[in-house]
Amino acid sequence: MQSAHTIVNIAAYKFITFDDTIERRAIFQQICKDLELKGTILLTPEGINLFLAGTRAGIDNFLDWLRSDPRFSDIEVKESLSDEQPFNRMLVKLKREIITMKHPLIKPELGRAPSVDAQSLKRWLDQGHDDDGKPVVMVDTRNAFEVDVGTFENTIDYRIEKFTEFPAAIAAHKDELEGKTIVTFCTGGIRCEKAAIHMKDIGFDSVYQLEGGILKYFEEEGGAHYQGDCFVFDRRTALNPKLEPTPTAQCFACRAVVTPREQISPLYVYGVSCPHCAQAA
């Protein structure tokens, strides 16, 4: 057991042309090994996405090294602390996209969608409209099981099972969003950035992405206008608005989110089953 809050967890991404991913993969692997970091790094032609955890010195040294590459000198990082290492191993993967949307013409580095920072979004939600007086609609771009753990109040949730379903879902509801300011959001900013760019491309005239996603909003504004926790893809499962791990768990068998109350059920056997998949069997 680590002593309190000795592990630093970071999430970061950047869309940028990254045409030497194959050559750089082994270098990333060695740096992370040397610094005793664990987590996942995705290297893609459209940029980088990473979730890492380690000591403060290890994380800081990694970021200093990463930012020495001019392409990533300004990469933004979301940070939280934990008592234990939430990852089992270190993976550096090569992929085609940072997040799969199957819309290869979307290139965020050629023109990002407008973004709204956490402070401005809170002000909009406090007053019930944006600075031009238009009603604000929050659109969650995450998968349904993530939304069920927590989301912003009065959020539109299209119950998608994977991000590739988002373009069809948003197109089917375009008329309902006419005349409103739309803010797309996700865990750390990747999905909502792609979603906002796609929405601009198909004719939405007032759409913003939440800069840094839910994690940055928690960091700067806490839980204002948010209900529940935020699902994360590591052993912590979910973080509360104070960026602290919660008692929520995830079933190893069916990947469903298991609440503390559901963990009391005799159908919940750690690593084997939970009430969701046991009842479906």
N, C-alpha and C positions, 0 to 999 in steps of 0.2 A: 504494500500500500504506500503510495506516494504521500508526502506531507501536503498540507492544504495548499491548493492552487499553485503547484509547482510546474504544471503543464500549460504551455501556451498553445492555443489552437488558432489557426488562421485559415481564412478562405479568401481567395483572390482570383481574378481573371482579367484578361485583356484581349480584345479583338484586334489583331494586327497580323499582317502577312508574316508567316513563320515558315519559310521554305527549307529550313535545314533541320527539321525535327528528327530525322533519322540519325544524323550526325550528332545531334545534341543529346539524344536520349541517354547514352552511356555516361555522359558528363553529369547530367542531372542525377542519375542513379548514384554515381560515386560521391557527389557532393552531399546528398541526403544520407548516404551511408556513413560518411566521415563525420557528419554532424549529429548522427543518431536520431534522425527524424523518421516519423512514420506517417502514412497517409497515402494519398493518390495525387499524381500530377498527370494531366492530359495535355499532350502536345499535338496540335493540329495545324493544318495549313492556314486556318483562320485565327489562330491565337493559342492562348494558354489558359488552363483552368486548374486550380490546385486547392487541395484541402490537406493541411499538414499540422502535425503536433509534435512538440518537443520542448526542450528547456528554453528559457528566455535567450540564453546565449546562442543556442543552436538556431532558433528561429531568426534572431537578429542577423546572425552571420549569413544565413541563407538569403535573406532579403537584400543584404548589402551586395552579395554576389549576384543575385538575379538583376538588381537594378543597375549593375555595372554594364549590362547589355542595354544600349540606347533604346532598343525596342520596348523594354520593360522598365525604363527609368522612372516612369510616373505611375506604375501599377498601384492601385488602391487596395488596401487590405482591411478585412473585417477580423476582429480579434475577440477571443473569449478565453477564460481560464477554467481549468478543471483540476480535480485532485488526482485523476488517473489518466493514463494514455488511452485515448478512445479508439485507436487503430491497432490492428494486429500486425501489420506489415507495411512495407514501403513499396508502392507500385508506380512505375512511370510508363504510361501507355501512349501509343500512337493511335490517333483516331482521325476520321475525316472532318468531323465537326466538334466544336466545344460542347454543344448540346444539339442532339439530332432533331432537325425540323424538316429536312428534305426539301428545303428551299435554297438551293445553292447560290441564287442570285443575291441573297441578302449578304451584304458585306459591311458590317457596322463601321469599319475603319474609314469607309468612303463617305460616311455621313450618318452620324448617330441620330436617333430620334431625340427630341427634346427630353430633358430629364427634370424632375422636381426633387429637391433635397428634402430630408426628413422634416426640418423645421418649417419649410413652406407647406409641405403636405399637411402637417398638423394644423397649421393656421387655416388652410382651406377647409379641413374637416371640422375645425372649431366653428368656423363661420358659416359652413354649409354650402360654400361656393368658392370658385377660384377668384383671382384678383380682378377678373373682368365680369364677375357676377354670374358666370355660367355654372350650372349644377355639376358637381364632381361625382363621377362613377368609378368605383374601384373594381378592377377586373383581375382576378387571381389566375395566373397562368400555370399554376402547379397542378400536379395530379390529384385526383379526388381524395386519396388516402392521406395526403399531406394536408389538404385543406381541412379535413376532419379534425386534425390536431389543434388547429387554431388559424384564424384569419382576421382581417379587418372587419369592422362592423358594416353591415349592409353591402357586403361584397357580392359581385356577380361571380358565380362559380358554375362553369359549364360541365362539371363532372367528367373531365377528360381522364382517360386511363394512361395516356402517354402524350408527350408534347407534340408529336406529329399530328395529333387530332385537332390542335388548336386552330390552324387556319380555316378548316371547314366549320368549326364551331363559331368562330367570330364572324365569318361571312354570313352564316345563317341568322345572325341577330343584329346585323349592321343597322337596319332601319330603326330598331329600338333605341339605339345609342345616338341617333341624329340630334345635333344641337347641344350635346353635352361634352364636358371635358373628361376624358378617360385617362385614368392612371393605371397602368399595368404594373404588377409587382410579382415577386417570387422570393426565394430564400435569400439569394445573394446578388441578384441583378442580371444574371445571364439570360434566363428565359424571358424575363420581361423586356430586356433590351431587344432581343430578336423579335418578340411579339409586337412591340411598338413600331419597329421598322416595317414589319410586314403590314401592320394596320395602316401606316402612312402610305405604303405602296398601293394598297387597294382602295384608297380614297378617304380615309378618316382624316379630318382636318384639325382636330384638337386632341392629340394623344401624347401622353408623357409616360416615361418609365420612372419608377421609384429608384432614385440613385442609391446603389448599394443594397437594395432589397430590404427585406424584413430585418435582417441582422444589423444593418447600419441604422435602421429606424429604431430598433431596440437600444442600440448603443447611444443614440443621441436624444431620443424622446421617450424611451421606456415603453409602457404598454398603452399609452393614450389611444383610444379609438380601436384597440385591438382586443380580440377575445381569444383566450386560450394561449397555447404555446406555439413554438415554431419547430416543425419536424426538421431534423438534420440527418444526413446519411452517414452516421457513425454510431458507435456503441452508446452514445449519450441519448440517442433517439429523438429527444426534443429539448429545447431550451426555453425557459420562461423569459419575460421581458427584461429581467435583470441579467440575462445571458448565463443563467445557471442551469445545469442539467436537472431534469424533472424525473419523477418516478415512472413516467411512461416508458414502456418497453416495445419491442417489435418481435413478432413471432418468427422464429427461424424457418418454420415450415411454410407458412402462407404469406409472410411478409406484412401481415396486417398489424396495425398499431394497437397495442393492448394497454388499456388504461389501468391505473392502480386498482380500481374496483374489479375489473375483469381478471386481474391477476389473482384475485382471491378465489375465483371459480375453480372447482375440481377439474374442469376441462382444460385449465391452463397447466401445462407441463413444460417447464423451461427447456427450450431447445427441441421440443417434440411437437407440441400442439397448443392451440388456444381456443377460446369459445367460438371464434369465427370459423376456423377450418374444422374443428371437431363436430360442430353442428351441421356443417355442409357435407361431411363425409357420409 
